[in-house]
Amino acid sequence: MSFLKKTLPGTSILGKLLASFLVLSLVPLIILGLWANHNFEETGELAKRNIDEMARLNLRSAESLGQRVIRDSVEALDARSTEAIEVRTIDLANSIASFLYERDDDLRVLSTVKISGEAYLKFFRSHYRYVIIPDHEPRSIQQPKDHDSATVSGNQENSKSWRHRPPYRFNRMKIPLYAEVSFIDLEGNEKLRVNSDGSQALLRNVSLKENTYCKAEDYFGRLQGLGDEEIYVSRVVGAHVPGWLKISDGAVSVTGESAYAGKENPQGRNFRGIIRWAMPVLENGVRIGYCSMALDHEHIMQFTDHLMPTDERFTSTSDAGEGNYAWLWDFEGRCISHPRDFFIMGFDCETGREIPGWISESTYREFLESGNTLKEFVSHLPLFTEFTQSKKGSKAQIASGRIALDCRTLDMAPQCQGWHEGSEDGGSGSFVILWSGLWKLTSYAAIPYFTGQYGRSERGFGYVTFGANVDDFHKAANQTAEFIQNSLKQQERSIEEINLKTENTFREVERNTRKMLLLIGVGSLSALMLASILISYSITRPIKDLTVGAMAMRQGDLNQRIKVSTSDEIGELAYSFNEMASNVAEVDRMKSEFVTIASHELRTPIHSMLLGVSGILGGYAGEINSEVRHDLEIVRNEIDRLMKLVNDLLDLSRIEARLVQLQIGPVRINSLVTRAVSRVSDLAAKHNHSIENRLSENETMVMVDEDRIVQVLVNLLGNSIKYNPDHGKIIIQGRSSDRMFTVMVVDNGYGVPKWALKKIFDKFFQADILMSQKVGGTGLGLNISKRIIEDHGGSIDCSSPVDPGEYYGLVLNSERKGAVFSFTLPLA
Amino acid sequence: MNISKILIVDDEETISSYLDRKLTQLGYTVLVASDGEEAVELCNSQKPDIVLLDVKLPRMNGYEVCRRIKSNPKTCNVPVLMLSAKSQANEIEEGLAAGAERYITKPIGFPDILNHIKSFETA
């Protein structure tokens, strides 16, 4: 088995190489893999965190940007709207002023007209003006008219931001501009009068107040003070129309019995009023009377009642409840036009007295304590004092429906003070105020009409005010804000989705990378293994070749040469081996030749000697005496011994030189033993030995060279016979074991001392020294036997003394210790 | 078969002269050749009754001599007793294959040689 180990040196070298390759490559690979994996995880986490953070930052910046944009947009839109409203306010004020000046012109024309019914009627009829008829439907949600996208410019170059609105088509009707046109004599008697219904009514003396409009006019007295070219213009005079505000849950509505209030109460009674123009009429430079015209106040209200400070721009029916509308104040701060007609200052036409304006609850309480009439109390109130929103309108006045607005004493409306003060220098402007929970932009502009009493201050005729919900200005911005908010929400969702996707992608990439790493690992591992196998093979193959060569040499094939394929150390080794093999082969050849020659050369003189001695002993040289015969017999025995020595030496040399080719074949054990026993039977008989062949019936087949094994058996049996005292017993027995058959030659001779057991198979070990008598031997027999058995793959052994219990029928004692020679043979 | 003429082929003069002398004394006609070619010639010309043939010979070895003798119709019936110091199995086999009737290894005593010769006589 040790033989086998020696034949496979490649296993260990291959193993070592593989192991070192694996350690050298696998360890860094594993470290690399782990590191890459760790890095990847960390990178993934970091990337995820970064992406998330980046996304959040983006979102936040988008959010803040959005907020900023919205705020800026709101501001920009508010600024633009404010600007636009301010401009509209001024435009409106200017329009009204122009309109009023036109009335001055009318009056001057009238003053030159012949004082006749026909002429005055003609004048009257030539002054008509359109008014818009409000929709007498209650308020409904009405979408502002959008820009008509269907109507586009025929020229493509104009299509960018093309804006177009179809004309506003409100229901209109032409009504007389003046409620009445009259001529009054110097005593105040109406001499001529055309009424708005076109009829000639009863002529009155207007120096008396009760004969005037709503019994409230006192203009005749003033006319007398006019210069010839001077024009008298009255304030707005009309009957106050009561109205009732109902406030529930913070929402304000107008009751049905109230005055007209636009969409809030379209069926209500309108405020009817006039503004009177009058101037002296001269005839040949002499004042003969006064011409007078009463402008239908409806035409003034037309200026404000259909304006919208919103994208809607114009409306047939205003809506104070919505908060976007325009209205007018006169030079002293009286409300003279309002979508809610009950807010317009007017008179009690029964008494001709002016209805006092709405005051705050707290001020009203003061009035109650004053004991004065309300009219008296209000007329003596300090103007624009302690105006604040924290005051609420007096409930008593609300209940009475008499809630006309007098800016000067409307102490729960601080904006009044703003408008009044702002218009004091005839200017315009705006401000924002939180009114009824809504941010309102309110603008004002003085109406630059300075005729008559209106010329007393820079404020002129009075002032226009606009009220607008600030939120409506930046509706677009608010829509954008909503859009942005939705976008941000969408984006946030998107970011979450992207994050999820990113995470999934990372996971996938991670999985793929792991797979890749594994693949690379397995791949490089396989490559490395292959490489190491190839490398080790390239190293071990020549080594194996060397080993095979050496083994072949050992088994006697000295012609074995190793193919030198490399020039490295192994190549050198192979070359040296081949050199050595050649040398050994040469030495072997020489030795073989020597043995052959020597044996031949030795045999020839021995042959000559034997011829001579045997001839003499055979009587072919005449008679010899007994003494000569005895001596010659000694010579002949020595010649025999010499011959045997030569034969043994030759045999041994041939075995050692591997010149012996074993003729292996299947042989029966009993045939072997029987042949050997018969060969030594004569010798045994001579020494009175009995041989007990216990294998004579054993037909076990062994794979051996029959002649050689017989030679071994003969040698062993011969030794037992020759080197032991006569009358001994020799037993031959055997047994089969795993793959081998053991043959035992047992004698009851002197035995072998323990020290000699190991040496007994050595070359030239002389058994003679164990014995008192010399037998004479070559000292080569056991060595040859050992070699033959070993060449068969078996082993030979000697043990002594014999265990008495082991071999029955053997007489043993202190003299006859006995010895066992056993050898094994391969089974067939 | 009666044997009277013996051809001894051996390059060792000691051996051939001893056998020549002893066999002649015993009444045989003895021919001696000291090399192979001479042996073939003598055998062909003298027609001995038996040939004692050594293997190791000058000019032509014993095997070849034996083959010549056995391939020559005139001498093919002459018994050849090969007598050689070469004692290996293959050597013996070669000798027998060459046609030798018997192969005897040296050393051998004279009485034994005589017995071999005589055994051909009786056969």
Interface residues (C-beta under 8 A of the other chain):
Chain A: S599 H600 R603 T604 I606 H607 S608 M609 L610 L611 G612 V613 S614 G615 L617 G618 Y620 R636 I639 M643 N647 L650 R654
Chain B: E12 T14 I15 Y18 L19 K22 Q25 L26 K56 A85 K86 S87 Q88 K106 P107 I108 G109 F110 P111 D112 I113 L114
